[in-house]
Amino acid sequence: MIQTRVKDEWLYDVSWSWSDSSSAHVRRKSGETSESLTLTMIHNPTRVSLIRSISVAPKRRHKISQLRSQFWLELFQDLQRRLLNQQNVL
């Protein structure tokens, strides 16, 4: 029970933001543009932050919600590992 509370508190200490942007690169033959999805995550008490971007192909835009969820989870896990490593160094 206590462990769950700690996880919840830790989650509340994390801020994140999304940025979606179409790239200027246009594929001339097909007329398709690629889109960049950027996620910024910050652990507020320590100010440890991670910023990652991925390219989203036009054919996969319909799966953007699924991509966002997976991308968020991966970055959250990376942030957690970084914080644990930082604590082990101290």
N, C-alpha and C positions, 0 to 999 in steps of 0.2 A: 504494500500500500504506500509506504513512504517513497519507494522508488518511483512509482507513478507520479506522485506529487513533484518530485525533483525533476522528472522529465517535463512535466507541464510547465514548471517554472522556467526551465531552461528554454523551452519553446517560446515562452512569452518574452524572453530576452533577445530573441532573434527578429530582426527586421529584414524584409526582402522587397525587392521591386523588379518589375519586368519592363523590358523595352523591346518593342517589335518594330522593325524597320525594313522596308524593301530596299534592296541594294541598288546602286546605280548601274550595276552590271546587268545588261540586258542581252539575252541570247538572241542574236540577230535572226538566226534561221527560224526559230520557233516563236519568238516574241515573248518568251517567258522571262520572268525576273525571279531571282532568289530572294528569300527573306531571312533576315538575321534575328535570332531570338536571344536576348541578353538577360541574364538573371544576376542580380547583385544581392548578396546575403551578408548581414553584419550581426555579429554577436555584440550587443550593446554594452554590457559591462566591461568587456575586454577590448572592444573596438577592433577585434579580428574580423576581417572581411574577405570575401571571395567574390570574384566577378568572372563569369564564364559566358561565352557565346557559342551558339551553334547555327548552322545554316539550315534552313528549311526549304527543301525542294518544292516547287509549285505542285507537284503531284501528291505531296504529303500534307498539304495545308489542311485538308479535311480532317487530319488526325492531330491538329495542333493542340487540342485539349489533352490528349494522351501524351504527346511529346512534352508538354509543359509539366505534367504530373511527374513523369519519369525524370526529367531534367531537374526539377525542384528537389525530388528525393535524393538524387545522386549528389547534388551540391550540398544539401543539408548533411548528408553522411560525411562528405569531405570536410565540411566545417566542423562537425563533431570530432572527427579524427584529428584535425589541426588543433583544436582546443585541448584534447586529451594529450597530444604530444607536447603542447606548450606547458601543460601542468606537470608532466613528467620531467621536463627540463628544469623547471623551477624547483 
